[in-house]
Amino acid sequence: MVAAFLWLSDPTPGSLAAGLPVSFLGLALRAWAAGHLEKNATLTESGPYAWVRNPLYLGTLTAAAGFGLASRRWELGALLAAVFLLIYLPVVELEEEYLAKLFPAFPDYARRVNKLLPRPPGRGPAKRFRLSLYRHNREYEAGLAFLLGVALLVWKALSQA
């Protein structure tokens, strides 16, 4: 994916201005989710998990879509869509099967909260974002990857100007 992105992308200042904010929103969603997620310890229903069951995947999809938009290449958008459909969606299914076995409350949660399409929550747990969870879940790595992607796109846009 990275090689295809580097090879095919054809960014301009305008495409960067359109796509990078979308990518940043995806990254922000992932960060918010990571600050609520206690993997395998509790069923997370707070923060973005009150809106959508898989905010990390939705954040990844949003960030990828923004990078695709910034790249100005429909081929990259098609590749990103194929990866999401063929790899991420089956992984989401497997993870949800695992969560249903691990947490007896998961089926009720799944009935109340959509898998990938956010909707306003009812009343959910009032837990706050925890920076310690963000760090524990190593979400800063996604931030570093985002910065690298931005740097590569900006470099490519400037070298073509």
C-alpha atoms as one frame of an Amber mdcrd trajectory, in Angstrom:
protein
   0.000   0.000   0.000   2.724   2.460   0.925   4.664   1.723  -2.259   1.541
   2.191  -4.403   0.750   5.384  -2.539   4.242   6.773  -3.086   4.361   5.745
  -6.722   0.878   6.792  -7.827   0.049   9.840  -5.742  -0.117  13.137  -7.604
  -0.943  15.702  -4.905  -1.435  19.417  -5.389  -1.839  22.124  -2.761  -5.589
  22.001  -3.428  -5.857  18.224  -3.041  -3.803  18.420   0.162  -6.108  21.138
   1.493  -9.117  18.924   0.732  -7.797  15.540   1.841  -5.542  16.130   4.817
  -8.278  17.565   7.078 -10.348  14.437   6.366  -7.361  12.262   7.284  -6.834
  14.289  10.441 -10.469  13.685  11.461  -9.904   9.958  11.071  -6.759  10.170
  13.177  -8.622  12.187  15.831 -11.381   9.566  15.955  -8.779   6.844  16.438
  -7.099   8.847  19.215 -10.425   9.427  20.988 -11.229   5.722  20.765  -7.805
   4.653  22.042  -8.285   6.833  25.122 -11.370   4.803  26.066 -10.330   1.281
  25.051  -9.317  -1.211  27.718  -8.634  -4.203  25.454  -9.934  -7.532  26.758
 -10.596  -6.045  30.218 -13.983  -4.367  29.857 -16.576  -3.892  27.153 -15.902
  -0.337  26.039 -19.124   1.642  25.572 -17.944   5.177  26.298 -16.563   7.922
  24.099 -16.863   7.095  20.407 -17.874   3.524  21.313 -21.230   4.965  22.380
 -21.696   6.174  18.780 -20.226   3.284  16.776 -18.913  -0.181  17.705 -15.726
   0.062  15.655 -14.395   3.627  15.842 -10.791   2.526  15.303 -11.685   0.972
  11.962 -13.938   3.869  11.036 -11.093   6.254  11.891  -8.706   4.224   9.747
 -11.168   4.269   6.850 -11.656   8.033   7.201  -7.915   8.701   7.371  -7.308
   6.493   4.331 -10.091   8.209   2.387  -8.530  11.581   3.162  -5.126  10.411
   1.979  -6.762   9.005  -1.139  -8.411  12.361  -1.788  -5.119  14.167  -1.174
  -3.350  11.848  -3.621  -5.686  12.777  -6.503  -5.683   9.225  -7.836  -8.878
   7.211  -8.142  -6.750   4.047  -8.387  -5.524   4.579  -4.843  -9.080   5.174
  -3.678 -10.136   1.894  -5.312  -7.194   0.074  -3.717  -8.043   1.495  -0.290
 -11.695   0.470  -0.716 -10.670  -3.051  -1.751  -8.356  -3.417   1.248 -11.100
  -2.259   3.581 -13.707  -4.593   2.072 -11.469  -7.646   1.719  -9.304  -7.338
   4.816 -10.790  -5.015   7.420 -14.447  -6.081   7.246 -13.634  -9.783   7.824
 -11.355  -8.768  10.717 -14.213  -6.716  12.219 -16.462  -9.797  12.043 -13.866
 -11.989  13.763 -13.263  -9.399  16.473 -16.980  -9.051  17.150 -17.330 -12.836
  17.471 -14.481 -12.774  19.970 -16.042  -9.897  21.936 -19.387 -11.720  22.068
 -17.634 -14.691  23.687 -15.566 -12.531  26.040 -18.301 -10.153  27.197 -21.849
 -11.431  27.853 -23.188  -7.862  27.438 -21.836  -7.548  23.880 -24.983  -8.770
  22.050 -27.094  -6.100  23.793 -24.464  -3.470  23.004 -24.416  -4.619  19.364
 -28.202  -4.188  19.156 -27.945  -0.598  20.419 -24.853   0.624  18.544 -24.169
   0.353  14.813 -21.102  -1.482  13.548 -19.619   1.248  11.311 -22.247   3.940
  10.756 -22.275   6.317  13.750 -25.504   7.409  15.323 -26.109   9.550  18.390
 -26.069   7.440  21.516 -28.677   7.076  24.147 -27.339   7.413  27.629 -24.059
   5.580  27.894 -21.335   5.261  30.473 -19.861   8.623  31.408 -16.217   7.605
  31.304 -13.660  10.183  30.272 -10.807   9.986  27.804  -7.648   8.729  29.492
  -4.265   9.692  28.098  -2.760   6.678  29.865  -4.976   4.385  27.751  -4.032
   6.302  24.598  -0.367   5.667  25.388  -0.958   2.080  26.509  -2.758   1.337
  23.228   0.202   2.912  21.368  -2.065   5.106  19.274   0.750   7.628  18.939
   2.099   5.247  16.272  -0.888   6.135  14.062  -0.073   9.807  14.628   3.512
   9.242  13.534   2.328   7.361  10.427  -0.044  10.244   9.669   2.795  12.766
   9.923   4.959  10.626   7.651   2.135  10.413   5.103   1.622  14.175   5.234
   5.359  14.791   4.804   5.525  12.475   1.797   2.517  14.079   0.134   3.814
  17.600   0.744   7.262  16.607  -0.568   5.715  15.077  -3.671   3.474  18.117
  -4.256   6.417  20.524  -3.888   8.715  18.469  -6.094   6.127  18.535  -8.901
   5.559  22.272  -8.711
